[in-house]
Amino acid sequence: MAIPQSRVFALQLCALAFAAAARGQQPAPLPDVPTLMSQVEARQRQMDETRENYTYREITITRTLNKDGSIKKTETEENEVFYVHAHRIDRLVRKDGKDLSPGEAKKEQDRVMKDVEKAENTPPGQPINGDNISVTRLLEIMQVSNPRRELLDNRPTIRFDFTGNPHAKTHGRAEDASKKLAGTLWVDEQDRQVRRLEAHFDDNFHMGFGLFSIGKGSSFVFDQKLVNPGAKEQGLWLPTDGQAHLVAHAIGFLGYRADVSFSDDHYQRFHAEAQQVK
């Protein structure tokens, strides 16, 4: 039985309309990766400068573990965090739920003064001690691959796999260790900001002439989100929370294991002048 020509024409129109609709639903192509990562690094450096106008509270809970994974000891610290010359400064204000004694507070303030002076005389990007590393430096050390889109908190992000660049020039123990990292990076597509970072050590990293090492299996998660501290600046990205699982070894000592979690809040503009810190 022959199909009427008018019906054939109608079916063709439907097919064309369906094909056009399908083309309209196709996702936009991913941005050029080198260009995107260059923008992310630039935005992070810009945020490093903006953060110097703010202070926030960070609560850290450290659970030291027995060999079988049970909790041996739990410690809590509350720090005030601020930035000087793009360097993070922590000031301990409370430990295990108790305020510092006058003597402890004086000792802590002296330490903070020394760190502020170091920060003022150390270029951004170089650690003021060997144990700290910024997100900006991690971006400069890592190599990304396998970009794909993923929704995170109902915001489109681009997700990458990454590894540390073994040929990157580094400063200090933490940056050296970062070349051993591998993991996943999420970038907010609209704001070109780091949204989440998950990393782990695939190998042991030896420190102190081989007497101490960060063990294979150590890992951490870092979250950074768009916050609204009543700021003059719009679109302020700050750290919000994270976790770490630490495995360490030292000659003559049993292995150290701990789960660490931190949360950040109470963001506010830092009204005091820099000299007031001292």
N, C-alpha and C positions, 0 to 999 in steps of 0.2 A: 504494500500500500504506500503510495507516494505521499510524502509530507508536503503540505502546502508551502509555497514559496514564502508567504507572509510569516508562517510559523518559523521557518528556517532563519529568516531575517531577525525575528524576535529573539531566538536562541543565541544568535551571534552577538546581538546587542547585550544580552545578559552575560555572555562569556567575557566580552570586552569590559563590561562594568565590573565584574568580579575580579578580572585581572588588574584593573586600575585600582580597585580597593585594596587588593593584596599588595600592590606596589606601594600604596600609601602607608601601609602598616609596617613596612620594612624599617628597621632601626637605622638611624643615621650612622654613617661610617665612623669608626673610632678615630680620634684625632691622632696626628703624627706623634709617635711616642717620644722622640728626643725633644720636640717642641713642648709637649705637655710636661715632661719632667723638668725642663728648664723653667717653665712657668710655675710649677709647684715649688721648686727651690726658691724662686724669687719671692713668691707669696709667703713662704715660711720665714725667709729673712725679714720681710716686711713686718710679719707678726712678731718676730723676735724684738724688733724695735718698739712696736706698739705695746707689747707686754710689760715694758719697763715702766709704764704708767699704772700698773696694777699690782695688787698683792692678793693672795688667796691662801686658804687653809688646806693643808694636806694631812690626812690621817692615814698612818701606815700600821698595818697589823702583820706581825711576823710570827709565824707558827713553826718553831723548830721541830723537826720530825725524827722519830726513832727509825731504826733500820727497817722495821716492818711497816712504816708509813703512819703509825699512830703519832698523835701530838705529844711531844715531850714538854714544850714550854710555849707560852703565848706572851708576846710583848706588844705594846701599843705606844706609838709616838704621835704627837700632834706638832706639826711644824707650820710656821708662817713662811711662805715662799714669795720671793720677789726677785727681780732681775737687775743686774748692773752690767752695762756694756755687753748685753746679750748673754751674760753668764748667770746661771741660776744660783741663788743664795738661799739656804734653808736656815731658819732660826728655830730651834727646839723650844717649845713653850710648855709642853706637858708630856709626861711619860707615865704609862700605865695608869692613866686617869688622874694623876696627881701633878699639881704645879711644881715647877722647879723650886728648890730651896734658894735663899738669897745667894749663897755661895755658888750653887750650880748655875744660877741665872747670870752671875757675874762672869763665870768662866765661859759660858756660852756666848755672852755678848762680846767678850774679848776674841773668841774664835771667829765670830761673824765679822768683826772689824777687820781682822786679818784677811778674811775671804773677800770683803769689799775692796780692800786695798789691792789685793791680787787682781781682782776683776777689772778694776780701773786701769791697771797697767798691763793687761793681757788682751791682745787683739781678739775680736769675736772669731769663733771657729777654733780657737786653741783652748784646751781645758785648763782651768786654774788648778786642778789636781788631776791625777791620773785615773780617777775612778768615775768621772762623769763624762757623758757624751750627749749632745743635743740631737733633736730630730733633724735639724738642718745638716749636721755632720753625717748622720746616718744616710740621708738622701744622697750626699756627695760620695759616700763610700760604696753604696749598693749598686748592683746591676739588675735591671728589671727585664722581665720577659712575659710572654703569654698574656697580653692584655685582654680583658673581657668585661662586660658590663654586669653590674649587680646592684639591686636596691638595698640600701641600708638606712633604716629609720625613714623609709619612704622618700629617700633622696637618691638620685642616680649616682653611682660611683663607678669608677674603673678599677678593677682588681688586677693586680700583677703578682707574679711570682718573683722573688728576688734572691740573690746571693751576694755575699760580700765580694768586693773587687780585691783579689789578692795583690794587685799592683798599686792600690791606692796609697797615697802618702798620708800617714797618720801621725798623731801626737798622743802619747800617753797609753796606759794599759787598756782602758776601755775602748779606745778607737782601734788599737791593735786587735783586740778580741773581736771587734765588729766585723773584721774581714773573714771570720769563721762562721758568721751567721748565715742562715737561710730562712725563708719564710714567705709571708704574704703581706702585700701592701694594698690598702684601699685609699683611693683619691676621690674626694668630692668633685664631681665633674663640673658643677656650676662655679664653685668658688676656687677650684684648683688648690685645695688644702688637703693635708693628710688627715684622713678620718680614722683609720685604724691601722695598727701594725702588729703582726704576730710573727715572732721569730724564735728560732731554736738553734742550739749548737749541734752540729753534726759530728763534731770531733772535740777532743779535749784541747783546752788552751792553757799552755803552761806559763806561769808567771814566777818572778823572783828566782831566776836561775834554775827553774824546774822544781823548786821546793813546794810550789803550790799550783793547783790547776783548777780551772772551771770545767766541770765534768760534762761529757757528752750527755745530752738529754735535758740540760738546763734550757728553760724557755721563758718567754715573757710576752704579755699582751699589753698594748698601749692604746688608749682611746683618747681622741681629741674631738671636741664638738663645738658647734656654734652656740655660744652662750650670750646672755643678755644681762650684764651686770649694771644696767643703767648707764652704759658707756656713751660718751660722745661719739666714739668711733662705731660705725655700723659693721656687722659681720665679724665679730671678734671670736676667733677660734682659740680655745684654751684646753689644756689637759683636763680630763674629768675623772678617769679611773684607769686601773690596770692591775695586772696580776703577774707574778713571777714564780717559777719553780726553780730552785737553785740546788745544784749538785756540785760540791767542791771536795777536793782532796788535798791533803798536806802530808808530807813525809813525817812519820811518827805519830800521826793522829788518825782517828777513824774518820770516814767520810762525813761531810756536813750536808744535811738536807733541810730545806726549809721551803714553805709556801708563804709568799708575801703578797699582800693586796693593799692597794692604796685608793683613796677617793679624794677628790678635790672639790671644794665649794667655797662659799663666802667670797666671791670675787668682788673687788671694789677698787676704785681709783686710789692710787697711792699719793695722798695729798702732801705728805711730808717731803721736804727737800732732801737731796742726797746726803748732805752733811748731818742731817738729823739722825740718820742711821748710826753714825759714829757716836 
